[in-house]
């Protein structure tokens, strides 16, 4: 993902993705990355050094949350 113009004022973002072994490109007025910062800093083109450093400061831990419901479970 990258801004089409200057990163501080680009009107559009350009997004390239892969589906079925073929690359596609779309333009959008905005985009939301619902991913961890440790991934975002590798997929966003044109990050300023200050932005990249800020992404490095986020703490994260792998977490697994499991909800289990058994038949006839009594609360």
CHARMM internal coordinates of N, CA and C (Angstrom, degrees):
IC EDIT
DIST 1 N 1 CA 1.4403
DIST 1 CA 1 C 1.5153
ANGL 1 N 1 CA 1 C 107.39
DIST 1 C 2 N 1.3325
ANGL 1 CA 1 C 2 N 116.28
DIHE 1 N 1 CA 1 C 2 N 136.90
DIST 2 N 2 CA 1.4593
ANGL 1 C 2 N 2 CA 119.75
DIHE 1 CA 1 C 2 N 2 CA 175.67
DIST 2 CA 2 C 1.5152
ANGL 2 N 2 CA 2 C 109.78
DIHE 1 C 2 N 2 CA 2 C -153.26
DIST 2 C 3 N 1.3411
ANGL 2 CA 2 C 3 N 115.17
DIHE 2 N 2 CA 2 C 3 N 154.47
DIST 3 N 3 CA 1.4522
ANGL 2 C 3 N 3 CA 120.89
DIHE 2 CA 2 C 3 N 3 CA 175.04
DIST 3 CA 3 C 1.5159
ANGL 3 N 3 CA 3 C 108.19
DIHE 2 C 3 N 3 CA 3 C -72.14
DIST 3 C 4 N 1.3330
ANGL 3 CA 3 C 4 N 115.97
DIHE 3 N 3 CA 3 C 4 N 143.42
DIST 4 N 4 CA 1.4590
ANGL 3 C 4 N 4 CA 120.34
DIHE 3 CA 3 C 4 N 4 CA 178.67
DIST 4 CA 4 C 1.5239
ANGL 4 N 4 CA 4 C 111.83
DIHE 3 C 4 N 4 CA 4 C -73.92
DIST 4 C 5 N 1.3187
ANGL 4 CA 4 C 5 N 117.78
DIHE 4 N 4 CA 4 C 5 N -27.11
DIST 5 N 5 CA 1.4666
ANGL 4 C 5 N 5 CA 122.21
DIHE 4 CA 4 C 5 N 5 CA 179.76
DIST 5 CA 5 C 1.5205
ANGL 5 N 5 CA 5 C 107.74
DIHE 4 C 5 N 5 CA 5 C -120.16
DIST 5 C 6 N 1.3239
ANGL 5 CA 5 C 6 N 116.61
DIHE 5 N 5 CA 5 C 6 N -157.51
DIST 6 N 6 CA 1.4614
ANGL 5 C 6 N 6 CA 121.70
DIHE 5 CA 5 C 6 N 6 CA 175.71
DIST 6 CA 6 C 1.5274
ANGL 6 N 6 CA 6 C 109.09
DIHE 5 C 6 N 6 CA 6 C -52.13
DIST 6 C 7 N 1.3263
ANGL 6 CA 6 C 7 N 117.32
DIHE 6 N 6 CA 6 C 7 N 135.70
DIST 7 N 7 CA 1.4714
ANGL 6 C 7 N 7 CA 121.79
DIHE 6 CA 6 C 7 N 7 CA -174.80
DIST 7 CA 7 C 1.5210
ANGL 7 N 7 CA 7 C 112.51
DIHE 6 C 7 N 7 CA 7 C -58.84
DIST 7 C 8 N 1.3134
ANGL 7 CA 7 C 8 N 118.25
DIHE 7 N 7 CA 7 C 8 N -25.60
DIST 8 N 8 CA 1.4662
ANGL 7 C 8 N 8 CA 119.22
DIHE 7 CA 7 C 8 N 8 CA -178.61
DIST 8 CA 8 C 1.5185
ANGL 8 N 8 CA 8 C 112.11
DIHE 7 C 8 N 8 CA 8 C -84.89
DIST 8 C 9 N 1.3277
ANGL 8 CA 8 C 9 N 118.41
DIHE 8 N 8 CA 8 C 9 N -15.26
DIST 9 N 9 CA 1.4591
ANGL 8 C 9 N 9 CA 118.05
DIHE 8 CA 8 C 9 N 9 CA -176.02
DIST 9 CA 9 C 1.5130
ANGL 9 N 9 CA 9 C 114.99
DIHE 8 C 9 N 9 CA 9 C -145.29
DIST 9 C 10 N 1.3259
ANGL 9 CA 9 C 10 N 117.38
DIHE 9 N 9 CA 9 C 10 N 21.90
DIST 10 N 10 CA 1.4552
ANGL 9 C 10 N 10 CA 119.44
DIHE 9 CA 9 C 10 N 10 CA -179.36
DIST 10 CA 10 C 1.5180
ANGL 10 N 10 CA 10 C 111.94
DIHE 9 C 10 N 10 CA 10 C -65.39
DIST 10 C 11 N 1.3432
ANGL 10 CA 10 C 11 N 115.98
DIHE 10 N 10 CA 10 C 11 N 139.56
DIST 11 N 11 CA 1.4521
ANGL 10 C 11 N 11 CA 120.27
DIHE 10 CA 10 C 11 N 11 CA 179.45
DIST 11 CA 11 C 1.5249
ANGL 11 N 11 CA 11 C 112.03
DIHE 10 C 11 N 11 CA 11 C -77.38
DIST 11 C 12 N 1.2894
ANGL 11 CA 11 C 12 N 117.25
DIHE 11 N 11 CA 11 C 12 N -29.02
DIST 12 N 12 CA 1.4558
ANGL 11 C 12 N 12 CA 121.26
DIHE 11 CA 11 C 12 N 12 CA -175.92
DIST 12 CA 12 C 1.5195
ANGL 12 N 12 CA 12 C 110.90
DIHE 11 C 12 N 12 CA 12 C -132.68
DIST 12 C 13 N 1.3213
ANGL 12 CA 12 C 13 N 115.17
DIHE 12 N 12 CA 12 C 13 N 158.44
DIST 13 N 13 CA 1.4596
ANGL 12 C 13 N 13 CA 120.40
DIHE 12 CA 12 C 13 N 13 CA 168.81
DIST 13 CA 13 C 1.5129
ANGL 13 N 13 CA 13 C 106.89
DIHE 12 C 13 N 13 CA 13 C -112.76
DIST 13 C 14 N 1.2986
ANGL 13 CA 13 C 14 N 114.87
DIHE 13 N 13 CA 13 C 14 N 147.98
DIST 14 N 14 CA 1.4569
ANGL 13 C 14 N 14 CA 121.92
DIHE 13 CA 13 C 14 N 14 CA 177.94
DIST 14 CA 14 C 1.5172
ANGL 14 N 14 CA 14 C 107.31
DIHE 13 C 14 N 14 CA 14 C -107.96
DIST 14 C 15 N 1.3192
ANGL 14 CA 14 C 15 N 116.90
DIHE 14 N 14 CA 14 C 15 N 127.33
DIST 15 N 15 CA 1.4595
ANGL 14 C 15 N 15 CA 121.77
DIHE 14 CA 14 C 15 N 15 CA -177.48
DIST 15 CA 15 C 1.5131
ANGL 15 N 15 CA 15 C 108.76
DIHE 14 C 15 N 15 CA 15 C -121.80
DIST 15 C 16 N 1.3191
ANGL 15 CA 15 C 16 N 115.98
DIHE 15 N 15 CA 15 C 16 N 127.15
DIST 16 N 16 CA 1.4648
ANGL 15 C 16 N 16 CA 121.96
DIHE 15 CA 15 C 16 N 16 CA 176.75
DIST 16 CA 16 C 1.5200
ANGL 16 N 16 CA 16 C 107.37
DIHE 15 C 16 N 16 CA 16 C -113.20
DIST 16 C 17 N 1.3277
ANGL 16 CA 16 C 17 N 115.78
DIHE 16 N 16 CA 16 C 17 N 130.61
DIST 17 N 17 CA 1.4612
ANGL 16 C 17 N 17 CA 119.81
DIHE 16 CA 16 C 17 N 17 CA 179.03
DIST 17 CA 17 C 1.5210
ANGL 17 N 17 CA 17 C 109.72
DIHE 16 C 17 N 17 CA 17 C -139.19
DIST 17 C 18 N 1.3131
ANGL 17 CA 17 C 18 N 115.72
DIHE 17 N 17 CA 17 C 18 N 162.03
DIST 18 N 18 CA 1.4562
ANGL 17 C 18 N 18 CA 122.64
DIHE 17 CA 17 C 18 N 18 CA -178.60
DIST 18 CA 18 C 1.5169
ANGL 18 N 18 CA 18 C 109.78
DIHE 17 C 18 N 18 CA 18 C -112.14
DIST 18 C 19 N 1.3092
ANGL 18 CA 18 C 19 N 115.60
DIHE 18 N 18 CA 18 C 19 N 135.80
DIST 19 N 19 CA 1.4624
ANGL 18 C 19 N 19 CA 120.83
DIHE 18 CA 18 C 19 N 19 CA 176.31
DIST 19 CA 19 C 1.5283
ANGL 19 N 19 CA 19 C 107.74
DIHE 18 C 19 N 19 CA 19 C -145.57
DIST 19 C 20 N 1.3135
ANGL 19 CA 19 C 20 N 115.45
DIHE 19 N 19 CA 19 C 20 N 121.46
DIST 20 N 20 CA 1.4627
ANGL 19 C 20 N 20 CA 119.64
DIHE 19 CA 19 C 20 N 20 CA 178.86
DIST 20 CA 20 C 1.5166
ANGL 20 N 20 CA 20 C 113.73
DIHE 19 C 20 N 20 CA 20 C 61.96
DIST 20 C 21 N 1.3253
ANGL 20 CA 20 C 21 N 116.78
DIHE 20 N 20 CA 20 C 21 N 32.46
DIST 21 N 21 CA 1.4619
ANGL 20 C 21 N 21 CA 120.53
DIHE 20 CA 20 C 21 N 21 CA 178.57
DIST 21 CA 21 C 1.5221
ANGL 21 N 21 CA 21 C 114.60
DIHE 20 C 21 N 21 CA 21 C 81.44
DIST 21 C 22 N 1.3305
ANGL 21 CA 21 C 22 N 118.12
DIHE 21 N 21 CA 21 C 22 N 2.54
DIST 22 N 22 CA 1.4593
ANGL 21 C 22 N 22 CA 121.84
DIHE 21 CA 21 C 22 N 22 CA -179.85
DIST 22 CA 22 C 1.5268
ANGL 22 N 22 CA 22 C 109.26
DIHE 21 C 22 N 22 CA 22 C -117.32
DIST 22 C 23 N 1.3490
ANGL 22 CA 22 C 23 N 116.90
DIHE 22 N 22 CA 22 C 23 N 141.18
DIST 23 N 23 CA 1.4622
ANGL 22 C 23 N 23 CA 121.85
DIHE 22 CA 22 C 23 N 23 CA 178.99
DIST 23 CA 23 C 1.5219
ANGL 23 N 23 CA 23 C 110.62
DIHE 22 C 23 N 23 CA 23 C -89.97
DIST 23 C 24 N 1.3211
ANGL 23 CA 23 C 24 N 115.80
DIHE 23 N 23 CA 23 C 24 N 138.43
DIST 24 N 24 CA 1.4545
ANGL 23 C 24 N 24 CA 122.89
DIHE 23 CA 23 C 24 N 24 CA 177.60
DIST 24 CA 24 C 1.5172
ANGL 24 N 24 CA 24 C 108.46
DIHE 23 C 24 N 24 CA 24 C -125.68
DIST 24 C 25 N 1.3401
ANGL 24 CA 24 C 25 N 116.09
DIHE 24 N 24 CA 24 C 25 N 149.09
DIST 25 N 25 CA 1.4625
ANGL 24 C 25 N 25 CA 121.47
DIHE 24 CA 24 C 25 N 25 CA 178.12
DIST 25 CA 25 C 1.5192
ANGL 25 N 25 CA 25 C 108.25
DIHE 24 C 25 N 25 CA 25 C -128.29
DIST 25 C 26 N 1.3237
ANGL 25 CA 25 C 26 N 115.99
DIHE 25 N 25 CA 25 C 26 N 131.77
DIST 26 N 26 CA 1.4603
ANGL 25 C 26 N 26 CA 121.61
DIHE 25 CA 25 C 26 N 26 CA 175.72
DIST 26 CA 26 C 1.5197
ANGL 26 N 26 CA 26 C 108.79
DIHE 25 C 26 N 26 CA 26 C -129.93
DIST 26 C 27 N 1.3246
ANGL 26 CA 26 C 27 N 115.62
DIHE 26 N 26 CA 26 C 27 N 154.57
DIST 27 N 27 CA 1.4605
ANGL 26 C 27 N 27 CA 121.52
DIHE 26 CA 26 C 27 N 27 CA 174.18
DIST 27 CA 27 C 1.5109
ANGL 27 N 27 CA 27 C 107.93
DIHE 26 C 27 N 27 CA 27 C -113.13
DIST 27 C 28 N 1.3226
ANGL 27 CA 27 C 28 N 115.86
DIHE 27 N 27 CA 27 C 28 N 142.63
DIST 28 N 28 CA 1.4560
ANGL 27 C 28 N 28 CA 120.68
DIHE 27 CA 27 C 28 N 28 CA -179.48
DIST 28 CA 28 C 1.5213
ANGL 28 N 28 CA 28 C 109.50
DIHE 27 C 28 N 28 CA 28 C -142.67
DIST 28 C 29 N 1.3227
ANGL 28 CA 28 C 29 N 115.46
DIHE 28 N 28 CA 28 C 29 N 158.04
DIST 29 N 29 CA 1.4625
ANGL 28 C 29 N 29 CA 120.32
DIHE 28 CA 28 C 29 N 29 CA 177.56
DIST 29 CA 29 C 1.5192
ANGL 29 N 29 CA 29 C 111.18
DIHE 28 C 29 N 29 CA 29 C -71.51
DIST 29 C 30 N 1.3200
ANGL 29 CA 29 C 30 N 117.21
DIHE 29 N 29 CA 29 C 30 N -22.77
DIST 30 N 30 CA 1.4623
ANGL 29 C 30 N 30 CA 121.78
DIHE 29 CA 29 C 30 N 30 CA 179.40
DIST 30 CA 30 C 1.5077
ANGL 30 N 30 CA 30 C 109.61
DIHE 29 C 30 N 30 CA 30 C -166.14
DIST 30 C 31 N 1.2985
ANGL 30 CA 30 C 31 N 115.89
DIHE 30 N 30 CA 30 C 31 N 167.04
DIST 31 N 31 CA 1.4564
ANGL 30 C 31 N 31 CA 120.69
DIHE 30 CA 30 C 31 N 31 CA 179.30
DIST 31 CA 31 C 1.5208
ANGL 31 N 31 CA 31 C 109.30
DIHE 30 C 31 N 31 CA 31 C -151.05
DIST 31 C 32 N 1.3161
ANGL 31 CA 31 C 32 N 115.42
DIHE 31 N 31 CA 31 C 32 N 150.70
DIST 32 N 32 CA 1.4553
ANGL 31 C 32 N 32 CA 121.95
DIHE 31 CA 31 C 32 N 32 CA 176.08
DIST 32 CA 32 C 1.5218
ANGL 32 N 32 CA 32 C 107.32
DIHE 31 C 32 N 32 CA 32 C -121.03
DIST 32 C 33 N 1.3191
ANGL 32 CA 32 C 33 N 116.29
DIHE 32 N 32 CA 32 C 33 N 127.88
DIST 33 N 33 CA 1.4607
ANGL 32 C 33 N 33 CA 120.80
DIHE 32 CA 32 C 33 N 33 CA 175.58
DIST 33 CA 33 C 1.5154
ANGL 33 N 33 CA 33 C 107.92
DIHE 32 C 33 N 33 CA 33 C -98.44
DIST 33 C 34 N 1.2972
ANGL 33 CA 33 C 34 N 116.56
DIHE 33 N 33 CA 33 C 34 N 110.33
DIST 34 N 34 CA 1.4669
ANGL 33 C 34 N 34 CA 120.74
DIHE 33 CA 33 C 34 N 34 CA 178.90
DIST 34 CA 34 C 1.5194
ANGL 34 N 34 CA 34 C 108.49
DIHE 33 C 34 N 34 CA 34 C -94.53
DIST 34 C 35 N 1.3279
ANGL 34 CA 34 C 35 N 114.28
DIHE 34 N 34 CA 34 C 35 N 61.56
DIST 35 N 35 CA 1.4644
ANGL 34 C 35 N 35 CA 121.43
DIHE 34 CA 34 C 35 N 35 CA -177.61
DIST 35 CA 35 C 1.5193
ANGL 35 N 35 CA 35 C 108.67
DIHE 34 C 35 N 35 CA 35 C -137.45
DIST 35 C 36 N 1.2859
ANGL 35 CA 35 C 36 N 116.33
DIHE 35 N 35 CA 35 C 36 N 167.88
DIST 36 N 36 CA 1.4557
ANGL 35 C 36 N 36 CA 120.55
DIHE 35 CA 35 C 36 N 36 CA 177.99
DIST 36 CA 36 C 1.5175
ANGL 36 N 36 CA 36 C 111.89
DIHE 35 C 36 N 36 CA 36 C -71.29
DIST 36 C 37 N 1.3192
ANGL 36 CA 36 C 37 N 114.83
DIHE 36 N 36 CA 36 C 37 N 153.92
DIST 37 N 37 CA 1.4647
ANGL 36 C 37 N 37 CA 119.50
DIHE 36 CA 36 C 37 N 37 CA -179.23
DIST 37 CA 37 C 1.5204
ANGL 37 N 37 CA 37 C 112.16
DIHE 36 C 37 N 37 CA 37 C -63.35
DIST 37 C 38 N 1.3375
ANGL 37 CA 37 C 38 N 117.38
DIHE 37 N 37 CA 37 C 38 N -28.23
DIST 38 N 38 CA 1.4585
ANGL 37 C 38 N 38 CA 120.27
DIHE 37 CA 37 C 38 N 38 CA 179.85
DIST 38 CA 38 C 1.5235
ANGL 38 N 38 CA 38 C 111.18
DIHE 37 C 38 N 38 CA 38 C -68.02
DIST 38 C 39 N 1.3279
ANGL 38 CA 38 C 39 N 118.25
DIHE 38 N 38 CA 38 C 39 N -19.71
DIST 39 N 39 CA 1.4677
ANGL 38 C 39 N 39 CA 122.09
DIHE 38 CA 38 C 39 N 39 CA 175.22
DIST 39 CA 39 C 1.5232
ANGL 39 N 39 CA 39 C 109.86
DIHE 38 C 39 N 39 CA 39 C -94.60
DIST 39 C 40 N 1.3325
ANGL 39 CA 39 C 40 N 117.23
DIHE 39 N 39 CA 39 C 40 N -42.35
DIST 40 N 40 CA 1.4628
ANGL 39 C 40 N 40 CA 121.99
DIHE 39 CA 39 C 40 N 40 CA -176.16
DIST 40 CA 40 C 1.5213
ANGL 40 N 40 CA 40 C 112.05
DIHE 39 C 40 N 40 CA 40 C -55.25
DIST 40 C 41 N 1.3183
ANGL 40 CA 40 C 41 N 116.93
DIHE 40 N 40 CA 40 C 41 N -39.76
DIST 41 N 41 CA 1.4722
ANGL 40 C 41 N 41 CA 118.76
DIHE 40 CA 40 C 41 N 41 CA -177.25
DIST 41 CA 41 C 1.5296
ANGL 41 N 41 CA 41 C 112.19
DIHE 40 C 41 N 41 CA 41 C -66.15
DIST 41 C 42 N 1.3434
ANGL 41 CA 41 C 42 N 117.09
DIHE 41 N 41 CA 41 C 42 N -13.86
DIST 42 N 42 CA 1.4657
ANGL 41 C 42 N 42 CA 120.40
DIHE 41 CA 41 C 42 N 42 CA 178.10
DIST 42 CA 42 C 1.5226
ANGL 42 N 42 CA 42 C 112.96
DIHE 41 C 42 N 42 CA 42 C -98.04
DIST 42 C 43 N 1.3256
ANGL 42 CA 42 C 43 N 118.65
DIHE 42 N 42 CA 42 C 43 N -17.13
DIST 43 N 43 CA 1.4606
ANGL 42 C 43 N 43 CA 120.17
DIHE 42 CA 42 C 43 N 43 CA -176.15
DIST 43 CA 43 C 1.5223
ANGL 43 N 43 CA 43 C 113.95
DIHE 42 C 43 N 43 CA 43 C -109.15
DIST 43 C 44 N 1.3320
ANGL 43 CA 43 C 44 N 118.20
DIHE 43 N 43 CA 43 C 44 N -14.36
DIST 44 N 44 CA 1.4629
ANGL 43 C 44 N 44 CA 120.94
DIHE 43 CA 43 C 44 N 44 CA 178.79
DIST 44 CA 44 C 1.5245
ANGL 44 N 44 CA 44 C 108.30
DIHE 43 C 44 N 44 CA 44 C -92.88
DIST 44 C 45 N 1.3244
ANGL 44 CA 44 C 45 N 115.48
DIHE 44 N 44 CA 44 C 45 N 119.40
DIST 45 N 45 CA 1.4651
ANGL 44 C 45 N 45 CA 121.32
DIHE 44 CA 44 C 45 N 45 CA -178.94
DIST 45 CA 45 C 1.5257
ANGL 45 N 45 CA 45 C 109.37
DIHE 44 C 45 N 45 CA 45 C -83.96
DIST 45 C 46 N 1.3140
ANGL 45 CA 45 C 46 N 117.36
DIHE 45 N 45 CA 45 C 46 N 136.92
DIST 46 N 46 CA 1.4531
ANGL 45 C 46 N 46 CA 121.81
DIHE 45 CA 45 C 46 N 46 CA 173.17
DIST 46 CA 46 C 1.5096
ANGL 46 N 46 CA 46 C 115.87
DIHE 45 C 46 N 46 CA 46 C 88.38
DIST 46 C 47 N 1.3230
ANGL 46 CA 46 C 47 N 117.99
DIHE 46 N 46 CA 46 C 47 N 19.21
DIST 47 N 47 CA 1.4658
ANGL 46 C 47 N 47 CA 119.20
DIHE 46 CA 46 C 47 N 47 CA 176.23
DIST 47 CA 47 C 1.5255
ANGL 47 N 47 CA 47 C 109.83
DIHE 46 C 47 N 47 CA 47 C -64.42
DIST 47 C 48 N 1.3091
ANGL 47 CA 47 C 48 N 115.55
DIHE 47 N 47 CA 47 C 48 N 138.43
DIST 48 N 48 CA 1.4575
ANGL 47 C 48 N 48 CA 120.28
DIHE 47 CA 47 C 48 N 48 CA 175.31
DIST 48 CA 48 C 1.5344
ANGL 48 N 48 CA 48 C 108.52
DIHE 47 C 48 N 48 CA 48 C -73.03
DIST 48 C 49 N 1.3404
ANGL 48 CA 48 C 49 N 118.17
DIHE 48 N 48 CA 48 C 49 N 153.38
DIST 49 N 49 CA 1.4676
ANGL 48 C 49 N 49 CA 120.25
DIHE 48 CA 48 C 49 N 49 CA 179.96
DIST 49 CA 49 C 1.5332
ANGL 49 N 49 CA 49 C 113.04
DIHE 48 C 49 N 49 CA 49 C -55.05
DIST 49 C 50 N 1.3355
ANGL 49 CA 49 C 50 N 117.42
DIHE 49 N 49 CA 49 C 50 N -36.23
DIST 50 N 50 CA 1.4656
ANGL 49 C 50 N 50 CA 120.10
DIHE 49 CA 49 C 50 N 50 CA 179.42
DIST 50 CA 50 C 1.5352
ANGL 50 N 50 CA 50 C 110.92
DIHE 49 C 50 N 50 CA 50 C -66.29
DIST 50 C 51 N 1.3310
ANGL 50 CA 50 C 51 N 116.38
DIHE 50 N 50 CA 50 C 51 N -38.58
DIST 51 N 51 CA 1.4649
ANGL 50 C 51 N 51 CA 120.37
DIHE 50 CA 50 C 51 N 51 CA 179.13
DIST 51 CA 51 C 1.5259
ANGL 51 N 51 CA 51 C 110.59
DIHE 50 C 51 N 51 CA 51 C -67.41
DIST 51 C 52 N 1.3202
ANGL 51 CA 51 C 52 N 116.18
DIHE 51 N 51 CA 51 C 52 N -42.79
DIST 52 N 52 CA 1.4661
ANGL 51 C 52 N 52 CA 120.71
DIHE 51 CA 51 C 52 N 52 CA 179.42
DIST 52 CA 52 C 1.5361
ANGL 52 N 52 CA 52 C 110.00
DIHE 51 C 52 N 52 CA 52 C -63.28
DIST 52 C 53 N 1.3311
ANGL 52 CA 52 C 53 N 116.92
DIHE 52 N 52 CA 52 C 53 N -41.43
DIST 53 N 53 CA 1.4668
ANGL 52 C 53 N 53 CA 120.85
DIHE 52 CA 52 C 53 N 53 CA 178.90
DIST 53 CA 53 C 1.5296
ANGL 53 N 53 CA 53 C 110.37
DIHE 52 C 53 N 53 CA 53 C -64.28
DIST 53 C 54 N 1.3381
ANGL 53 CA 53 C 54 N 117.31
DIHE 53 N 53 CA 53 C 54 N -38.71
DIST 54 N 54 CA 1.4629
ANGL 53 C 54 N 54 CA 120.52
DIHE 53 CA 53 C 54 N 54 CA 178.66
DIST 54 CA 54 C 1.5285
ANGL 54 N 54 CA 54 C 110.28
DIHE 53 C 54 N 54 CA 54 C -64.17
DIST 54 C 55 N 1.3163
ANGL 54 CA 54 C 55 N 117.77
DIHE 54 N 54 CA 54 C 55 N -40.44
DIST 55 N 55 CA 1.4685
ANGL 54 C 55 N 55 CA 120.93
DIHE 54 CA 54 C 55 N 55 CA 178.08
DIST 55 CA 55 C 1.5265
ANGL 55 N 55 CA 55 C 110.99
DIHE 54 C 55 N 55 CA 55 C -64.33
DIST 55 C 56 N 1.3153
ANGL 55 CA 55 C 56 N 117.28
DIHE 55 N 55 CA 55 C 56 N -31.71
DIST 56 N 56 CA 1.4706
ANGL 55 C 56 N 56 CA 120.86
DIHE 55 CA 55 C 56 N 56 CA 178.08
DIST 56 CA 56 C 1.5268
ANGL 56 N 56 CA 56 C 112.60
DIHE 55 C 56 N 56 CA 56 C -69.82
DIST 56 C 57 N 1.3339
ANGL 56 CA 56 C 57 N 117.47
DIHE 56 N 56 CA 56 C 57 N -21.14
DIST 57 N 57 CA 1.4635
ANGL 56 C 57 N 57 CA 120.57
DIHE 56 CA 56 C 57 N 57 CA -177.29
DIST 57 CA 57 C 1.5302
ANGL 57 N 57 CA 57 C 113.97
DIHE 56 C 57 N 57 CA 57 C -84.34
DIST 57 C 58 N 1.3326
ANGL 57 CA 57 C 58 N 117.86
DIHE 57 N 57 CA 57 C 58 N -12.50
DIST 58 N 58 CA 1.4689
ANGL 57 C 58 N 58 CA 119.25
DIHE 57 CA 57 C 58 N 58 CA 178.03
DIST 58 CA 58 C 1.5155
ANGL 58 N 58 CA 58 C 109.61
DIHE 57 C 58 N 58 CA 58 C -67.82
DIST 58 C 59 N 1.3266
ANGL 58 CA 58 C 59 N 115.74
DIHE 58 N 58 CA 58 C 59 N 136.17
DIST 59 N 59 CA 1.4517
ANGL 58 C 59 N 59 CA 121.08
DIHE 58 CA 58 C 59 N 59 CA 174.93
DIST 59 CA 59 C 1.5179
ANGL 59 N 59 CA 59 C 108.76
DIHE 58 C 59 N 59 CA 59 C -94.49
DIST 59 C 60 N 1.3084
ANGL 59 CA 59 C 60 N 116.21
DIHE 59 N 59 CA 59 C 60 N 140.91
DIST 60 N 60 CA 1.4576
ANGL 59 C 60 N 60 CA 119.78
DIHE 59 CA 59 C 60 N 60 CA 177.01
DIST 60 CA 60 C 1.5191
ANGL 60 N 60 CA 60 C 108.94
DIHE 59 C 60 N 60 CA 60 C -145.15
DIST 60 C 61 N 1.3003
ANGL 60 CA 60 C 61 N 114.82
DIHE 60 N 60 CA 60 C 61 N 154.61
DIST 61 N 61 CA 1.4581
ANGL 60 C 61 N 61 CA 122.18
DIHE 60 CA 60 C 61 N 61 CA 177.41
DIST 61 CA 61 C 1.5177
ANGL 61 N 61 CA 61 C 107.64
DIHE 60 C 61 N 61 CA 61 C -139.67
DIST 61 C 62 N 1.3041
ANGL 61 CA 61 C 62 N 117.22
DIHE 61 N 61 CA 61 C 62 N 141.82
DIST 62 N 62 CA 1.4672
ANGL 61 C 62 N 62 CA 118.56
DIHE 61 CA 61 C 62 N 62 CA 174.98
DIST 62 CA 62 C 1.5225
ANGL 62 N 62 CA 62 C 109.74
DIHE 61 C 62 N 62 CA 62 C -66.87
DIST 62 C 63 N 1.3053
ANGL 62 CA 62 C 63 N 116.18
DIHE 62 N 62 CA 62 C 63 N 134.37
DIST 63 N 63 CA 1.4586
ANGL 62 C 63 N 63 CA 121.29
DIHE 62 CA 62 C 63 N 63 CA -177.57
DIST 63 CA 63 C 1.5192
ANGL 63 N 63 CA 63 C 109.42
DIHE 62 C 63 N 63 CA 63 C -135.30
DIST 63 C 64 N 1.2892
ANGL 63 CA 63 C 64 N 115.85
DIHE 63 N 63 CA 63 C 64 N 139.39
DIST 64 N 64 CA 1.4486
ANGL 63 C 64 N 64 CA 121.60
DIHE 63 CA 63 C 64 N 64 CA 175.09
DIST 64 CA 64 C 1.5138
ANGL 64 N 64 CA 64 C 107.76
DIHE 63 C 64 N 64 CA 64 C -126.29
DIST 64 C 65 N 1.3144
ANGL 64 CA 64 C 65 N 116.33
DIHE 64 N 64 CA 64 C 65 N 123.06
DIST 65 N 65 CA 1.4575
ANGL 64 C 65 N 65 CA 121.25
DIHE 64 CA 64 C 65 N 65 CA 178.31
DIST 65 CA 65 C 1.5195
ANGL 65 N 65 CA 65 C 107.26
DIHE 64 C 65 N 65 CA 65 C -116.33
DIST 65 C 66 N 1.3085
ANGL 65 CA 65 C 66 N 115.80
DIHE 65 N 65 CA 65 C 66 N 125.69
DIST 66 N 66 CA 1.4594
ANGL 65 C 66 N 66 CA 120.47
DIHE 65 CA 65 C 66 N 66 CA -178.41
DIST 66 CA 66 C 1.5200
ANGL 66 N 66 CA 66 C 108.78
DIHE 65 C 66 N 66 CA 66 C -124.64
DIST 66 C 67 N 1.3006
ANGL 66 CA 66 C 67 N 115.33
DIHE 66 N 66 CA 66 C 67 N 128.08
DIST 67 N 67 CA 1.4589
ANGL 66 C 67 N 67 CA 121.29
DIHE 66 CA 66 C 67 N 67 CA 173.54
DIST 67 CA 67 C 1.5231
ANGL 67 N 67 CA 67 C 107.04
DIHE 66 C 67 N 67 CA 67 C -109.23
DIST 67 C 68 N 1.2998
ANGL 67 CA 67 C 68 N 116.71
DIHE 67 N 67 CA 67 C 68 N 125.44
DIST 68 N 68 CA 1.4563
ANGL 67 C 68 N 68 CA 121.20
DIHE 67 CA 67 C 68 N 68 CA -177.74
DIST 68 CA 68 C 1.5222
ANGL 68 N 68 CA 68 C 109.07
DIHE 67 C 68 N 68 CA 68 C -120.83
DIST 68 C 69 N 1.3021
ANGL 68 CA 68 C 69 N 116.11
DIHE 68 N 68 CA 68 C 69 N 127.49
DIST 69 N 69 CA 1.4661
ANGL 68 C 69 N 69 CA 121.04
DIHE 68 CA 68 C 69 N 69 CA 174.88
DIST 69 CA 69 C 1.5296
ANGL 69 N 69 CA 69 C 106.85
DIHE 68 C 69 N 69 CA 69 C -120.40
DIST 69 C 70 N 1.3080
ANGL 69 CA 69 C 70 N 114.62
DIHE 69 N 69 CA 69 C 70 N 124.00
DIST 70 N 70 CA 1.4549
ANGL 69 C 70 N 70 CA 120.32
DIHE 69 CA 69 C 70 N 70 CA 179.74
DIST 70 CA 70 C 1.5201
ANGL 70 N 70 CA 70 C 109.90
DIHE 69 C 70 N 70 CA 70 C -103.39
DIST 70 C 71 N 1.3111
ANGL 70 CA 70 C 71 N 115.95
DIHE 70 N 70 CA 70 C 71 N 150.93
DIST 71 N 71 CA 1.4662
ANGL 70 C 71 N 71 CA 120.29
DIHE 70 CA 70 C 71 N 71 CA 178.05
DIST 71 CA 71 C 1.5283
ANGL 71 N 71 CA 71 C 109.70
DIHE 70 C 71 N 71 CA 71 C -58.70
DIST 71 C 72 N 1.3268
ANGL 71 CA 71 C 72 N 115.73
DIHE 71 N 71 CA 71 C 72 N 136.52
DIST 72 N 72 CA 1.4690
ANGL 71 C 72 N 72 CA 122.86
DIHE 71 CA 71 C 72 N 72 CA 178.89
DIST 72 CA 72 C 1.5327
ANGL 72 N 72 CA 72 C 112.82
DIHE 71 C 72 N 72 CA 72 C 63.01
DIST 72 C 73 N 1.3130
ANGL 72 CA 72 C 73 N 117.22
DIHE 72 N 72 CA 72 C 73 N 29.92
DIST 73 N 73 CA 1.4625
ANGL 72 C 73 N 73 CA 121.22
DIHE 72 CA 72 C 73 N 73 CA 178.74
DIST 73 CA 73 C 1.5176
ANGL 73 N 73 CA 73 C 108.80
DIHE 72 C 73 N 73 CA 73 C -69.00
DIST 73 C 74 N 1.3092
ANGL 73 CA 73 C 74 N 117.71
DIHE 73 N 73 CA 73 C 74 N 128.28
DIST 74 N 74 CA 1.4574
ANGL 73 C 74 N 74 CA 123.04
DIHE 73 CA 73 C 74 N 74 CA 179.72
DIST 74 CA 74 C 1.5309
ANGL 74 N 74 CA 74 C 108.90
DIHE 73 C 74 N 74 CA 74 C -101.58
DIST 74 C 75 N 1.3065
ANGL 74 CA 74 C 75 N 116.25
DIHE 74 N 74 CA 74 C 75 N 126.62
DIST 75 N 75 CA 1.4611
ANGL 74 C 75 N 75 CA 120.45
DIHE 74 CA 74 C 75 N 75 CA 179.16
DIST 75 CA 75 C 1.5114
ANGL 75 N 75 CA 75 C 110.19
DIHE 74 C 75 N 75 CA 75 C -87.81
END
COOR INIT
IC SEED 1 N 1 CA 1 C
IC BUILD
